[in-house]
Amino acid sequence: MNTQDFTYIFQADKLGPNPKKIHIEANADELSGLKERFDLKNIAFFKGTATLKRLSGKKIACDFQAQAKITQECVATFAPIETVINLDFQRIYDSSITPPDKEKEVEIEIDATEELDPIIDGVIDLGAAMAEELGLEIDPFPRADGTAYTEFGVGPEITEEEIESNNPFAVLAELKNKSDK
């Protein structure tokens, strides 16, 4: 899985005091990479806007609105399912924090009021943020409309009595009864 299949690099130091709106759209190669990354049958488009504004200190808030049209395979019927996914999220980036070392254990604070993303080498990867959020919104077990959900275990042709009489413990009980006679 290539995690760098969709990137849009923004130089953080180029953001002035006024908000900046950026339009982002995946090209054919990036769509192909996202299709492979998320195991989709197709991704017709992935586009959106990012509005960046400088906050106090070394923080930058980025509000994203994005949309993707994807095609997945139904887990029950294998029929294609087209879905339009709308994303609306915010990330806050901070150049004063450092990214975690991949070699060391990371400690996560549960009571953290806001989650900050690091600005690495002075850049923010807006495309990577959009791709991450898209991955979170994709249904991992898509089902076509009208596909019935069935419970595991007892099927329509097997009754509870058949299950109880054919279980291994019932067979052992019968063997024990025969040996006691």
Buried (B, 14 or more C-beta within 10 A) or exposed (E): EEEEBBBBEBEBEEBEEEEBEBEBBBEEEBBBBBBEBBEBEEBEEBBBBBBBBBEEEEBBBBBBBBBBBBBBBBBBEEBEBEBEBEBEBEBEBBBEBEEEEEEEEEEEEEEEEEEEBBBBEEBBBBBBBBBBBBEEBBEEEBBBEEBEEEEEEEEEEEEEEEEEEEEEEEEEEEEEEEEEE
